[in-house]
Structure formats: structure tokens, C-alpha cells
Amino acid sequence: METIRRIRGEFPQARFIVLTTFDGDEDIYRALQAGARAYLLKGMPLDELLTTIHAVHSGKLHIPSSVAEKLAERLSGQELTARELSVLERIVAGRANKEISADLFISEATVKTHINSLLGKLGVADRTHAATVAIQRGLVSHR
């Protein structure tokens, strides 16, 4: 995403098609925010790839319906705050509330408040499910 931003900063007319295996709604959102004109998943039919190349070359956006559905889910959901994302990253890393508290220089009660908030926003009931959803959606990296 940073490469797209930098190139478009210098060459605003540059057009990008992202071709990837990552289909998380946050990945899609970030790519389009960075300036990609299309977002495709590897393994799509050749005719769809060609259609996308022609569309983007002519200045249009091209988002396949399966990708558009994921993007719509992202846009309709509540966004996590920066602090909630920090807490979520640490949950994915397997950190306990006490450790998260120390990492972020906040109280354990505040950590619990952030966890309750992000559980609600993600529509999950527990930390494990939150971590799974975060990875699937591309909210945090587990790489």
C-alpha cells in the first residue's frame, strides 16, 4: 500500500491493480484508499483479468462483486479506534490483560473497556474469536 501511495504521490495518473490472495475487508479497503483502481483475487478467470485491465486502463474502477461484498461489510461496520487496534494486536500476539496494560501504559480496567468495545464492534463474544476475525479481515497482521 505504501508503494502505491508513493508512486501516486509522484505520478498521480498512475493506475494500479492489486492482484493478491488476501481477501480481508480491511486489506481491500486499504488498497483502495492507497489509490488502487482494482482489487482482484488470484485464481480469477482470465476474461475477468482482461476486463479489469481494460477498465483500469480506460480510467475506471473495477471491483468484482465478491470483493465489493467484503468492502461493503467493512464500510457498514464500526471502525476500531487506534487504541482498540493496539489492544487487538496484542490479543492476537497472545498477551494477557496485565501485559497489554504494561505495554500500553494504561490500567487493566481500561484494557478491559477497550476489549469490550472491540468485541462489540467486531460482533464476537470472546478474545479468541476476536483474534480470528481480526486476522481473517486483515485488521492485524499475523505474518
C-alpha positions in Angstrom: 0.0 0.0 0.0 2.9 2.3 0.8 4.4 1.7 -2.7 1.1 2.7 -4.3 0.8 5.8 -2.2 4.4 6.9 -3.0 4.2 6.3 -6.7 0.8 8.0 -7.0 2.2 10.9 -5.0 4.8 11.4 -7.7 2.7 10.3 -10.6 -1.0 10.9 -9.8 -2.2 9.4 -13.1 -0.6 6.0 -12.3 -3.2 3.2 -12.2 -2.8 0.2 -10.1 -4.5 -3.2 -10.0 -3.9 -5.2 -6.8 -3.7 -9.0 -7.5 -3.5 -10.9 -4.3 -4.6 -13.9 -2.2 -5.6 -11.6 0.7 -9.3 -11.1 0.7 -9.9 -9.5 4.1 -12.2 -6.5 4.0 -9.5 -4.3 5.6 -6.9 -5.3 3.0 -9.3 -4.3 0.3 -10.2 -1.0 1.9 -6.5 -0.1 2.5 -5.6 -0.9 -1.1 -8.4 1.3 -2.5 -7.6 4.1 0.0 -4.0 4.0 -1.2 -5.1 4.5 -4.8 -5.6 1.1 -6.4 -8.2 1.2 -9.2 -9.0 -2.5 -8.9 -8.6 -5.4 -6.4 -8.5 -8.9 -7.7 -8.0 -12.3 -6.1 -5.6 -14.7 -7.6 -7.3 -17.5 -9.4 -10.0 -15.4 -11.1 -10.9 -16.3 -14.7 -8.7 -14.9 -17.4 -11.6 -13.0 -19.0 -12.2 -11.1 -15.7 -8.5 -10.2 -15.5 -8.6 -8.8 -19.1 -11.8 -6.9 -18.4 -10.2 -5.4 -15.4 -7.0 -4.4 -17.2 -9.1 -2.7 -20.0 -11.3 -0.9 -17.4 -8.5 0.4 -15.4 -6.5 1.4 -18.5 -9.5 3.5 -19.6 -9.7 5.2 -16.2 -12.4 3.2 -14.5 -12.5 1.4 -11.2 -13.2 -2.3 -11.3 -14.2 -4.2 -8.2 -15.6 -7.8 -8.7 -18.8 -8.5 -6.8 -17.2 -10.8 -4.3 -14.7 -8.2 -3.4 -17.4 -5.5 -3.3 -19.4 -7.5 -0.8 -16.4 -7.7 1.5 -15.8 -4.0 1.1 -19.4 -3.2 1.8 -19.1 -5.2 5.1 -16.1 -3.1 6.0 -17.8 0.2 5.3 -21.0 -0.8 7.1 -19.2 -1.8 10.3 -17.9 0.4 13.1 -14.3 1.3 12.9 -11.9 0.4 15.7 -10.0 3.2 17.3 -6.2 3.3 17.2 -6.1 2.2 20.8 -8.6 -0.7 20.2 -6.4 -1.8 17.3 -3.3 -1.7 19.6 -5.1 -3.8 22.1 -6.3 -6.2 19.4 -2.8 -6.6 18.0 -1.6 -7.7 21.5 -4.5 -10.1 21.9 -3.5 -11.7 18.6 0.0 -11.9 19.9 -1.3 -13.8 22.9 -0.7 -11.1 25.5 -2.8 -11.2 28.8 -4.6 -8.1 30.0 -1.9 -7.3 32.5 0.8 -7.5 29.8 -1.3 -5.3 27.5 -1.8 -2.8 30.3 2.0 -2.6 30.9 2.7 -2.4 27.1 0.4 0.5 26.6 0.8 2.2 29.9 -2.9 2.0 30.8 -4.8 0.3 33.6 -6.1 -3.2 33.3 -9.6 -1.7 33.7 -9.0 0.4 30.6 -7.7 -2.6 28.8 -11.0 -4.4 29.7 -13.0 -1.4 28.5 -11.2 -1.5 25.1 -11.7 -5.2 24.8 -15.4 -5.0 25.5 -15.7 -2.2 22.9 -13.8 -4.1 20.2 -15.7 -7.3 20.9 -18.9 -5.4 20.3 -17.7 -3.7 17.1 -16.4 -7.0 15.7 -19.6 -8.8 16.7 -17.8 -11.5 18.6 -18.1 -13.0 22.1 -14.5 -13.6 23.2 -10.9 -12.8 22.7 -10.1 -15.9 20.6 -12.9 -15.2 18.2 -11.8 -11.5 18.0 -8.2 -12.6 17.1 -9.6 -15.0 14.4 -11.8 -12.3 12.9 -9.0 -9.7 13.1 -6.7 -12.0 11.1 -9.4 -13.0 8.6 -10.4 -9.4 8.0 -6.8 -8.2 7.7 -7.2 -5.8 10.7 -3.9 -7.1 12.1 -1.0 -9.0 10.7 -0.1 -12.4 11.9 2.8 -12.7 9.4 
